Amino acid sequence: MNYLWRSEALYRAMGGRPLGNHLPEGITGISIDTRSLKPGEAFFAIKGDIHDGHDFATSAVKAGAGLLVVSEQKLPALGRIAAPLIVVPDVLRGLEALGVAARARSRARVIAVTGSAGKTTTKEALRLGLSACGKVHASDKSFNNHWGVPLTLARMPEDTDFAVFEIGMNHPDEIRPLVKMVRPHIAMATLIAAAHLGHFSSLEEIADAKAEIFEGVEKGGHALINRDDAMWKRLDTAARQAGLQHVWSFGEHQRATFRLVDWVQDYAGAEIVAKMAGKEFPVRIGAPGRHMVQNAIAVLGASYLSGADVTKVASALARLQPEAGRGRRHLLSHPQGGEFLLIDESYNANPASMRAALDLLRVAPISEGGRRIAILGDMLELGEHSRELHADLKDPLLTAGTDLSFLTGSEMSALAAQLPPGACAHFANVAELIPAVIDTVSPGDVVVVKSSNGIGFSKLVAALLQQFPAAPTADPTQIEA
């Protein structure tokens, strides 16, 4: 049996004690959610903001958990559990300790990614590219917070060749303890943008919080920074003050270490020329958008610094596809005949990613009689700057050649007030929005859906996918121009 952890190593790493039935020889995985738990995995009963994992102990046993990791304090309330237990003072602290142990035993080249936009996309592109060069372990979904990072660490197999961690934050001092667990060889900052401004007073403060990622880099390691970012110099200085001697950059800037020399976008992706180490690499990227091109240059740079075969990584990027909620395309059949294209950007939003999504709408070809439709929802956590930043979307919205806009949420009313009469429809919530969109879309349309995750636009996407079946081609790159 190929175990992720031997049980004895598991409880020793956490400073726990075994209790109850005889522990299995080992566990095949780690879960904190009984809905996705697989037989033979260890269930960690973490107490979250809403749910306490200890309340699901019986469900974990029924799902086939090999063992349960529980809190000493909660033990009396659990009663008799028909599964072996490892008892620890605090389950989350135990998971953190296990993550630290996983990092200590690993010989992988470790990359950590942060930024206001592009973290998950870049992480997934690294997963894809580096898989051509060895065994890759990477964060699941957007597991980038105080429990997601240690969970990803603890799940890292001992024989991993490359490990990629996404590290996020919305307050100062969040990245610092996480990156000191991850101990990356390469720390990357994708882009600093006006996200979480409700918790910060300026972009400079956001940059300083993101720069905490450099404090955990291994001795002799590297920083990789977006040279086209207005905060580049501030991040460069922070990396050097953190003691890093190897600070590199990526982007279109003439002085970028890993430079985008040229690029041509088409509907399905882009052809780019990247220059690094004195050589030019032609690269095909299987996803469109300037932001995807920037992310790809970052991926090539990080791969080079990690010692991977950049030629193999570049070839793999041709298979890059946007993730669900992050630019994934759906070509859907319409009952009137023909198809329309849905671009799903529903996972999250800030001013920079809004502009990127509208640029995708701008370059998307439309069939004769089709329209460009933008469906935009509130960008959250922008604080006192919120209404101004929403109103500022007027120019990119009009530049995209948008024929019709559906705006949702109280903050989007600021943008609605900037648009010509009849150019948009404003809705209070997603429940009101959904029937209006379903009644409006027509064959040939291109529809982009973008908002912060908390607005619930994933429900709109689900409703559209339920109402309109996938087109027979099932290939959104084949829509006629």
PANU-323391 format. One record per residue (C-alpha): residue in one letter; residue number from 1; z negated, y negated, x negated. Coordinates in steps of 0.05 Angstrom, whole numbers. Example, Ala and Ser with C-alpha at 12.3 -4.5 7.8 and 13.67 -1.06 7.14 Angstrom:
<rs>
A_1_-156_90_-246 $
S_2_-143_21_-273 $
</rs>
This chain:
<rs>
M_1_0_0_0 $
N_2_19_-69_-26 $
Y_3_-43_-110_-10 $
L_4_-47_-186_-12 $
W_5_-121_-179_-30 $
R_6_-166_-121_-46 $
S_7_-227_-127_-1 $
E_8_-277_-129_-58 $
A_9_-238_-185_-93 $
L_10_-235_-221_-27 $
Y_11_-309_-225_-13 $
R_12_-327_-237_-86 $
A_13_-279_-296_-90 $
M_14_-312_-327_-29 $
G_15_-383_-311_-47 $
G_16_-389_-271_17 $
R_17_-422_-207_35 $
P_18_-393_-146_71 $
L_19_-425_-125_136 $
G_20_-414_-71_188 $
N_21_-361_-17_185 $
H_22_-334_4_118 $
L_23_-287_-49_91 $
P_24_-214_-28_85 $
E_25_-186_-21_15 $
G_26_-148_-86_23 $
I_27_-114_-133_71 $
T_28_-40_-147_80 $
G_29_-45_-219_101 $
I_30_-89_-276_126 $
S_31_-89_-306_195 $
I_32_-128_-361_231 $
D_33_-92_-351_297 $
T_34_-99_-287_338 $
R_35_-32_-301_373 $
S_36_5_-289_308 $
L_37_-43_-241_274 $
K_38_-12_-176_250 $
P_39_-48_-109_243 $
G_40_-83_-102_176 $
E_41_-92_-177_164 $
A_42_-158_-213_154 $
F_43_-177_-261_209 $
F_44_-213_-323_186 $
A_45_-254_-352_243 $
I_46_-245_-426_225 $
K_47_-279_-478_269 $
G_48_-227_-531_285 $
D_49_-229_-597_321 $
I_50_-214_-563_388 $
H_51_-225_-488_381 $
D_52_-275_-446_343 $
G_53_-245_-383_314 $
H_54_-309_-345_327 $
D_55_-294_-348_402 $
F_56_-232_-306_388 $
A_57_-266_-251_347 $
T_58_-256_-198_401 $
S_59_-182_-218_408 $
A_60_-174_-211_333 $
V_61_-202_-140_335 $
K_62_-156_-122_393 $
A_63_-97_-149_353 $
G_64_-113_-101_297 $
A_65_-148_-146_245 $
G_66_-167_-106_184 $
L_67_-230_-148_177 $
L_68_-260_-213_201 $
V_69_-288_-270_159 $
V_70_-344_-304_198 $
S_71_-398_-355_188 $
E_72_-470_-334_174 $
Q_73_-493_-385_226 $
K_74_-448_-355_281 $
L_75_-467_-283_266 $
P_76_-522_-275_319 $
A_77_-476_-299_374 $
L_78_-421_-250_357 $
G_79_-460_-189_379 $
R_80_-431_-122_360 $
I_81_-360_-128_334 $
A_82_-321_-64_324 $
A_83_-291_-86_258 $
P_84_-315_-97_187 $
L_85_-339_-167_172 $
I_86_-345_-211_111 $
V_87_-400_-262_123 $
V_88_-397_-330_88 $
P_89_-438_-394_94 $
D_90_-377_-432_120 $
V_91_-309_-402_136 $
L_92_-266_-461_116 $
R_93_-304_-468_50 $
G_94_-293_-393_40 $
L_95_-218_-401_51 $
E_96_-217_-458_1 $
A_97_-252_-414_-51 $
L_98_-202_-359_-38 $
G_99_-145_-408_-47 $
V_100_-174_-430_-114 $
A_101_-179_-357_-135 $
A_102_-107_-345_-114 $
R_103_-84_-403_-156 $
A_104_-125_-379_-215 $
R_105_-93_-310_-215 $
S_106_-22_-335_-206 $
R_107_30_-346_-260 $
A_108_78_-381_-213 $
R_109_110_-447_-228 $
V_110_78_-492_-175 $
I_111_111_-552_-142 $
A_112_73_-600_-95 $
V_113_111_-647_-49 $
T_114_85_-709_-13 $
G_115_116_-771_18 $
S_116_121_-809_83 $
A_117_185_-773_103 $
G_118_224_-712_79 $
K_119_165_-669_57 $
T_120_179_-608_101 $
T_121_255_-612_93 $
T_122_248_-617_17 $
K_123_198_-560_16 $
E_124_245_-516_56 $
A_125_304_-534_12 $
L_126_262_-515_-49 $
R_127_245_-449_-16 $
L_128_318_-435_-4 $
G_129_343_-457_-72 $
L_130_290_-425_-114 $
S_131_297_-359_-76 $
A_132_361_-350_-115 $
C_133_320_-348_-179 $
G_134_257_-308_-162 $
K_135_202_-294_-112 $
V_136_182_-357_-74 $
H_137_119_-372_-35 $
A_138_118_-437_6 $
S_139_78_-471_60 $
D_140_90_-446_131 $
K_141_115_-499_179 $
S_142_78_-564_162 $
F_143_14_-532_136 $
N_144_-3_-592_93 $
N_145_-74_-613_112 $
H_146_-146_-594_95 $
W_147_-138_-523_124 $
G_148_-63_-514_116 $
V_149_-63_-522_40 $
P_150_-120_-473_25 $
L_151_-90_-424_75 $
T_152_-23_-428_39 $
L_153_-57_-418_-28 $
A_154_-98_-358_-3 $
R_155_-34_-326_24 $
M_156_2_-332_-43 $
P_157_20_-263_-71 $
E_158_-1_-250_-143 $
D_159_71_-236_-165 $
T_160_100_-302_-140 $
D_161_150_-335_-187 $
F_162_154_-403_-154 $
A_163_105_-435_-105 $
V_164_119_-497_-63 $
F_165_64_-535_-28 $
E_166_70_-592_21 $
I_167_12_-641_19 $
G_168_4_-694_72 $
M_169_-47_-747_91 $
N_170_-62_-803_140 $
H_171_-123_-831_104 $
P_172_-141_-846_31 $
D_173_-175_-790_-8 $
E_174_-142_-734_32 $
I_175_-91_-712_-20 $
R_176_-139_-716_-79 $
P_177_-182_-653_-63 $
L_178_-121_-614_-40 $
V_179_-79_-625_-101 $
K_180_-138_-606_-146 $
M_181_-137_-538_-112 $
V_182_-61_-531_-118 $
R_183_-58_-554_-191 $
P_184_18_-563_-191 $
H_185_62_-563_-252 $
I_186_108_-612_-216 $
A_187_85_-666_-166 $
M_188_139_-699_-124 $
A_189_138_-761_-80 $
T_190_198_-762_-33 $
L_191_194_-831_-1 $
I_192_142_-883_17 $
A_193_152_-912_86 $
A_194_115_-946_143 $
A_195_80_-883_169 $
H_196_6_-883_186 $
L_197_3_-958_181 $
G_198_-52_-955_233 $
H_199_-97_-929_177 $
F_200_-69_-974_121 $
S_201_-56_-1048_114 $
S_202_8_-1044_73 $
L_203_60_-999_41 $
E_204_24_-1009_-25 $
E_205_-38_-976_4 $
I_206_4_-918_29 $
A_207_36_-911_-40 $
D_208_-33_-910_-72 $
A_209_-56_-855_-25 $
K_210_7_-813_-39 $
A_211_-3_-825_-114 $
E_212_-67_-783_-111 $
I_213_-20_-723_-118 $
F_214_-11_-739_-192 $
E_215_-86_-730_-206 $
G_216_-83_-655_-198 $
V_217_-22_-640_-241 $
E_218_-32_-587_-295 $
K_219_-35_-610_-368 $
G_220_36_-619_-394 $
G_221_62_-623_-322 $
H_222_112_-670_-290 $
A_223_116_-725_-238 $
L_224_182_-733_-199 $
I_225_191_-799_-162 $
N_226_245_-829_-118 $
R_227_278_-883_-162 $
D_228_310_-915_-101 $
D_229_243_-926_-67 $
A_230_214_-997_-67 $
M_231_147_-966_-88 $
W_232_177_-930_-148 $
K_233_145_-974_-201 $
R_234_77_-970_-168 $
L_235_81_-894_-166 $
D_236_108_-890_-237 $
T_237_48_-931_-261 $
A_238_-1_-889_-221 $
A_239_28_-824_-251 $
R_240_20_-850_-321 $
Q_241_-50_-875_-307 $
A_242_-67_-805_-283 $
G_243_-50_-781_-353 $
L_244_20_-752_-341 $
Q_245_65_-758_-401 $
H_246_127_-731_-365 $
V_247_147_-778_-309 $
W_248_218_-771_-282 $
S_249_258_-800_-225 $
F_250_314_-781_-177 $
G_251_363_-820_-135 $
E_252_425_-863_-138 $
H_253_396_-914_-186 $
Q_254_433_-917_-252 $
R_255_369_-903_-290 $
A_256_347_-843_-248 $
T_257_335_-781_-290 $
F_258_367_-737_-237 $
R_259_422_-780_-210 $
L_260_467_-778_-150 $
V_261_534_-798_-179 $
D_262_577_-791_-117 $
W_263_575_-761_-48 $
V_264_621_-752_11 $
Q_265_591_-735_79 $
D_266_625_-694_132 $
Y_267_599_-672_199 $
A_268_571_-606_175 $
G_269_541_-629_109 $
A_270_560_-665_45 $
E_271_595_-655_-22 $
I_272_555_-688_-77 $
V_273_559_-696_-152 $
A_274_491_-695_-187 $
K_275_480_-712_-260 $
M_276_423_-684_-301 $
A_277_412_-667_-374 $
G_278_479_-698_-390 $
K_279_518_-653_-344 $
E_280_549_-663_-276 $
F_281_539_-612_-221 $
P_282_584_-609_-159 $
V_283_540_-587_-101 $
R_284_554_-570_-28 $
I_285_496_-585_20 $
G_286_497_-550_87 $
A_287_464_-607_125 $
P_288_489_-678_136 $
G_289_454_-744_126 $
R_290_437_-791_68 $
H_291_365_-768_72 $
M_292_388_-696_62 $
V_293_428_-717_1 $
Q_294_367_-752_-28 $
N_295_324_-691_-15 $
A_296_376_-646_-49 $
I_297_375_-688_-112 $
A_298_299_-682_-113 $
V_299_305_-607_-104 $
L_300_354_-601_-162 $
G_301_308_-643_-206 $
A_302_245_-603_-189 $
S_303_283_-537_-199 $
Y_304_306_-560_-268 $
L_305_236_-580_-288 $
S_306_209_-513_-263 $
G_307_256_-475_-309 $
A_308_299_-447_-253 $
D_309_374_-436_-259 $
V_310_400_-500_-229 $
T_311_470_-471_-218 $
K_312_441_-417_-174 $
V_313_398_-467_-137 $
A_314_458_-512_-125 $
S_315_498_-454_-97 $
A_316_442_-436_-49 $
L_317_439_-507_-20 $
A_318_505_-495_14 $
R_319_466_-452_63 $
L_320_415_-506_78 $
Q_321_404_-517_152 $
P_322_358_-567_186 $
E_323_293_-540_214 $
A_324_275_-541_288 $
G_325_255_-612_307 $
R_326_282_-639_241 $
G_327_356_-647_254 $
R_328_374_-578_281 $
R_329_439_-580_321 $
H_330_453_-544_387 $
L_331_523_-542_417 $
L_332_510_-533_492 $
S_333_556_-515_549 $
H_334_561_-563_607 $
P_335_574_-539_679 $
Q_336_630_-590_685 $
G_337_667_-554_629 $
G_338_665_-567_554 $
E_339_605_-577_510 $
F_340_558_-631_485 $
L_341_519_-634_420 $
L_342_443_-641_417 $
I_343_412_-663_351 $
D_344_338_-645_354 $
E_345_295_-693_314 $
S_346_235_-686_360 $
Y_347_182_-665_310 $
N_348_161_-732_282 $
A_349_182_-804_271 $
N_350_169_-866_229 $
P_351_215_-926_217 $
A_352_250_-893_158 $
S_353_264_-826_193 $
M_354_285_-863_256 $
R_355_339_-898_216 $
A_356_360_-833_185 $
A_357_367_-800_254 $
L_358_408_-858_281 $
D_359_453_-853_220 $
L_360_466_-780_238 $
L_361_485_-804_308 $
R_362_532_-856_277 $
V_363_571_-806_235 $
A_364_574_-751_287 $
P_365_645_-743_315 $
I_366_652_-745_390 $
S_367_705_-715_435 $
E_368_750_-759_478 $
G_369_708_-790_533 $
G_370_643_-771_499 $
R_371_586_-819_486 $
R_372_534_-829_432 $
I_373_466_-825_467 $
A_374_400_-842_432 $
I_375_336_-816_463 $
L_376_278_-848_426 $
G_377_203_-844_436 $
D_378_143_-881_408 $
M_379_128_-878_334 $
L_380_53_-867_330 $
E_381_-1_-890_280 $
L_382_33_-956_263 $
G_383_-27_-999_282 $
E_384_-19_-1074_290 $
H_385_52_-1070_262 $
S_386_76_-1022_316 $
R_387_113_-1068_365 $
E_388_148_-1105_309 $
L_389_171_-1040_276 $
H_390_196_-1013_343 $
A_391_234_-1078_356 $
D_392_265_-1073_287 $
L_393_304_-1011_308 $
K_394_352_-1055_347 $
D_395_402_-1064_289 $
P_396_406_-991_268 $
L_397_411_-970_341 $
L_398_471_-1017_352 $
T_399_501_-1000_284 $
A_400_502_-927_305 $
G_401_551_-945_359 $
T_402_503_-921_413 $
D_403_533_-922_482 $
L_404_468_-907_519 $
S_405_395_-908_500 $
F_406_336_-874_534 $
L_407_270_-903_509 $
T_408_202_-873_525 $
G_409_131_-897_514 $
S_410_94_-963_516 $
E_411_113_-983_445 $
M_412_187_-972_457 $
S_413_185_-1028_509 $
A_414_187_-1075_449 $
L_415_255_-1046_430 $
A_416_279_-1047_502 $
A_417_265_-1121_505 $
Q_418_312_-1133_446 $
L_419_372_-1097_475 $
P_420_426_-1126_520 $
P_421_416_-1116_595 $
G_422_440_-1048_618 $
A_423_442_-1020_547 $
C_424_381_-977_556 $
A_425_335_-943_606 $
H_426_260_-944_593 $
F_427_212_-889_617 $
A_428_136_-886_616 $
N_429_132_-813_596 $
V_430_171_-749_582 $
A_431_162_-722_652 $
E_432_201_-781_680 $
L_433_252_-777_623 $
I_434_273_-704_629 $
P_435_309_-706_697 $
A_436_344_-771_679 $
V_437_372_-741_615 $
I_438_394_-676_649 $
D_439_431_-715_703 $
T_440_464_-761_651 $
V_441_491_-717_595 $
S_442_565_-700_601 $
P_443_617_-659_563 $
G_444_635_-690_495 $
D_445_569_-728_487 $
V_446_528_-728_423 $
V_447_454_-735_438 $
V_448_400_-748_386 $
V_449_327_-739_406 $
K_450_274_-772_362 $
S_451_200_-789_369 $
S_452_131_-776_341 $
N_453_108_-706_357 $
G_454_51_-730_401 $
I_455_100_-760_451 $
G_456_122_-690_471 $
F_457_197_-694_461 $
S_458_197_-620_445 $
K_459_189_-610_520 $
L_460_254_-649_531 $
V_461_290_-606_480 $
A_462_264_-543_512 $
A_463_286_-568_581 $
L_464_356_-582_555 $
L_465_362_-515_522 $
Q_466_339_-481_586 $
Q_467_385_-522_631 $
F_468_448_-517_588 $
P_469_465_-450_553 $
A_470_490_-447_482 $
A_471_565_-456_477 $
P_472_605_-392_463 $
T_473_621_-414_392 $
A_474_547_-423_378 $
D_475_569_-465_319 $
P_476_556_-540_327 $
T_477_599_-556_267 $
Q_478_660_-537_308 $
I_479_656_-592_360 $
E_480_723_-629_363 $
A_481_729_-697_332 $
</rs>
